[in-house]
Amino acid sequence: MAKGFDPGAELEAGTRAEGGRDRRSAARGAKLVAAALAAGVLVAFAAANFRPVEVNFLLFTGRARVVTVIAVSALLGFLVGWLAGRPSRAERRALRRALEERD
């Protein structure tokens, strides 16, 4: 009897690395390490720049410590990146349907 084409089987077989570890989990671990290193550098940079500065932002001017400006900028950058990379509601619905059909 001939085997039918199963793209899911190819995908699953192609994601295994030596030692039985899944490539996706290895990539996830690498991303986590990179994020932790970036956060560590950010914290060290912020701690080294603790003096107050004048901040001009569109409608207001004020004084804030550089560490606060760095932390707020990092948080805003993270939020923008997370929201930009997040799939839309329609994409999530299509992914969910595809997963349900596959099972």
N, C-alpha and C positions, 0 to 999 in steps of 0.2 A: 504494500500500500504506500503511495507517495505521500510525503510530508507536505503539509500546506505551509505557506509563508506566514510567519508570526513575527512582526516587527518588535513586539515586546520581548520576545525571547532573545533576539539579537541584542537589543538594548541592555537587557539584564546580563547577558553573557559578556558583553563588552565593557561593563562597568566594574568587573572584578579585577583587582590588581593581585600581584603575587602575595602570598601569605593570607589570602582570603579576605583582605580588607576591601571595602567598597571604595572606589575612586572618589565618589562624591563625598563620603565622610572624610576621606583624607584631604580633599580640597577644602571642605568646611573647617577642618582643624587648622589648615594653613591660613585660611582667612581669619580665623579666631586669633591665632598667634600674631598675625600682622596687625589686626585691630588692637590687640593688647599692647604691642610695641608702640603703635601710633599714639595710643592713649597715654602710655608712659612718657613718651617724648613731649606730648602736649602738657601733661602735668608738670614735668621738669621745667619746660619753657615758661609756663605760667608762674610757677613758684619763683623763678629767677627774675621775673618782671612784676614786682609787687608795688611799685611806686604809683601814686595817683597821677592821672593825666586828664586833660580836657577832652570831652567827647562831643562831637557835633553830629547829630543825626536828624536829618530833615527838619523837623519842627522844633527841636529843643537842643540846648547845650547844657552840659553838666560836667561834673568831675566824677571820675570813677577810677578804681585801681585797674591797672593793666590786666591783672589776673582775672578780673570780672569781665572785662571786654573780651579777653581771649576765650573764657568759658562760654559766654553768651554767643560769641561768633561760632565756636565749635558746635554748640547745641543747635543753632539755627542751620548750620551747614549739614549736620546729621539729619535734621528733620526734612530739609529740602531734598537731600539725596534719597532718603527713605521713601518719601512721597513720590518722587520722580521714578524710582525703580519698582514701585508697587504696581502689580497688575491692576487694570481697571476692573470694575464690577462684571462687565461682559466677559472679559478674559478669564476671570476667576470662575464664572459660571460655565464657560466652555471647557475649562480644565477639569472642573468637577464632573461634567457630563462625560468627558473622554475617559476619566478614571472609572466612572460607574459602568460604562459600556465595556471597558477592558476586563472588569471583574466578572 
